[in-house]
Amino acid sequence: MDDDASAAEAAFLEFYNTFDIPHRINSLGDLVDGVTLSDILHEIDPDFFQSGIPDAKPEDSSHWVSKWKALQHIHKECLRYIREEHDEASALHKNPYPNLRDIATGERTSEMNKACFNLICPYFSSLDKG
């Protein structure tokens, strides 16, 4: 991992650990199953992010397909939040779209930095909301 990617990961970890979540996040890999990300989004806007991860089964959470589906759901919800609550979809389309399959399978952890960047957008948009 290069210095920029390491710095980005450290910044994302510091940011995510500011939320009231059940356990400390030690690496971005801790977010891949989607559960903690869902908790964070619920804390950002509990009225919008209510559902958690659909069809989540604890026994399936280690399989890459379950992780991929959870990440897809979270990513779509973030895009919908920005579009519906803040009408800022055009800004998101300028961001790099992460390869969620590669994140779920653990093939390219660098893709997680892209996903984290897109997933913090609801937080900053929620600041405008008051």
SETI-105055 format. One record per atom (N, C-alpha, C): residue in one letter; x, y, z. Coordinates in steps of 0.05 Angstrom, whole numbers, plus 5000, padded with zeros to 4 digits. Layout:
N
AXYZ
...
//
This chain:
130
M501749765000
M500050005000
M501850255000
D501250444982
D502950684981
D502250875004
D503851085007
D503551275029
D500851415028
D499851495004
D497251625002
D495051445010
A495151195001
A493051005009
A493150945039
S495450925050
S495750885079
S494651115095
A495151355085
A494151605099
A491151615096
A490051545073
A487151545069
A485851335087
E487051105089
E485850895106
E485850985135
A488051105144
A488251195172
A486151415177
A485751585158
A483651805161
A480851685162
F480251485145
F477651365146
F477251215172
L479251075182
L478950935207
L478451125230
E479951345230
E479551545251
E476751655250
F475751715226
F473051825222
F470951625231
Y471151375222
Y469051185229
Y469051115259
N471351135272
N471451075300
N470351305317
T469651525305
T468351735321
T465451675326
F464251485312
F461451415316
F461151215339
D458751215350
D458051035372
D457350765361
I459450605357
I459150335345
I460050125366
P459049875364
P459649675384
P462549615389
H464249635368
H467049565372
H468749755355
R471249775363
R473149945348
R473849815321
I474149985301
I474949895274
I477949915273
N479349695268
N482249695267
N483349695238
S481649615219
S482449625191
S479949655174
L480349735150
L477949765132
L476649495126
G478249275129
G477149015126
G474948945146
D474949095169
D472849055189
D470149155179
L470149295157
L467649415147
L466349255124
V467849055115
V467048915090
V464348775092
D463648675116
D461048535118
D458648715117
G459148985120
G457049185117
G455549245143
V455849075163
V454349115188
V455049375202
T457649425205
T458449675219
T457849915202
L458149895176
L457450125158
L454550185161
S452849985162
S450050025165
S449450165192
D450850085213
D450550215239
D451350515238
I453450565224
I454450845221
I452451015206
L451450905184
L449451055168
L446951105184
H446150915200
H443750955217
H444251175237
E446651195247
E447351415266
E447351685251
I448151685226
I448251935211
I445452045207
D443551875198
D440851955194
D438951725200
P438151695225
P436451465233
P433751455219
D432751685210
D430151685196
D430451565168
F432651605155
F433051515128
F434151225128
F436251185143
F437650925142
F436550745165
Q434150635160
Q432850475181
Q433150175177
S433350085153
S432949805147
S435249625154
G437649725158
G439949545161
G440549405134
I441449165136
I442149015112
I439948805108
P438548815085
P436348625080
P437448335078
D435948155088
D436547865087
D439247795099
A440247955118
A442847895130
A442547665150
K444247465146
K444247225163
K447047195174
P447347205200
P450047185212
P451746955202
E450446725197
E451946495188
E453046525159
D451846705144
D452746755116
D454746985114
S455147135135
S456647385133
S459547355125
S460647105127
S463447075120
S463747005090
H461646935077
H461846875048
H461847125032
W463547135011
W463947374996
W461347474983
V459547294975
V457147384961
V455347544981
S455147455006
S453647605026
S454847875030
K457547895031
K458848145035
K458348335011
W458448214987
W458048364963
W455248484962
K453248314969
K450448414969
K450048634990
A451248605013
A451048805034
A452349065025
L454649055012
L456049295002
L454449424980
Q453249264962
Q451549374941
Q449149524954
H447949404973
H445649534986
H446449794999
I448649795014
I449550045027
I450250255007
H451650174986
H452450374966
H449950494952
K448050334945
K445550434933
K444050624952
E443950544978
E442550714997
E443950985000
C446650985000
C448151235002
C447551414978
L447551294954
L446951454930
L444151564931
R442251394940
R439451484942
R439151714963
Y440551694985
Y440551895005
Y441452164994
I443752154981
I444852404970
I442852524949
R441752354932
R439852444912
R437352554923
E436052404941
E433452484952
E433552694973
E435552684990
E435652875013
E437053125006
H438853114987
H440653354982
H440953424953
D439753274935
D439853334907
D442653394897
E444553224906
E447353264898
E448553024884
A446952894869
A447852644855
A450152704836
S450152934824
S452252994804
S454952984817
A455253064842
A457853064855
A458752774859
L456952594865
L457752314869
L458752184844
H457552264821
H458352134796
H461252214788
K462352414800
K465152494795
K467052324811
N466052194832
N467752024849
N468251754836
P470451634842
P471051364830
P469051164841
Y467851004824
Y466050794832
Y467550554841
P467250464865
P468750234875
P467849974864
N469749784860
N469049514852
N468249364877
L465749344882
L464749214907
L465348914908
R465348794885
R466048504885
R468848454894
D470748624885
D473548594893
D473848644923
I472248834934
I472348884963
I471348634978
A469048524969
A467848304983
A469648054982
T471048004960
T472747774958
T475447814970
G476148064976
G478748124988
G480948144968
E480248154942
E482248154921
E483748414919
R482348634922
R483748894920
R482749074942
T484249094963
T483349254986
T483549554979
S485049624958
S485149904951
S482450014942
E480649834933
E477949914925
E476350014950
M477149924974
M475650004998
M475950305003
N478250414996
N478650704999
N476650854981
K476150764957
K474150894940
K471350874953
A470750634963
A468050594975
A467750765000
C469850785016
C469750955040
C469351245033
F470651335012
F470351615004
F467351664997
N466151484982
N463351514974
N461451484998
L462251325017
L460551275040
L460551505061
I462551675059
I462551905078
I460852135068
C460152125042
C458552345031
C455952385046
P454452175054
P451952225070
P452552375096
Y454752325108
Y455352465133
Y455652765128
F457252835108
F457653115103
F455153245092
S453553105077
S451053205068
S449153245091
S449253075111
S447453095134
S448053345151
L450553445149
L451253685164
L449653925153
D449153925127
D447654145115
D444754125124
K443853885130
K441053845137
K440353955165
G442453965181
G442054085208
G441853875227
//
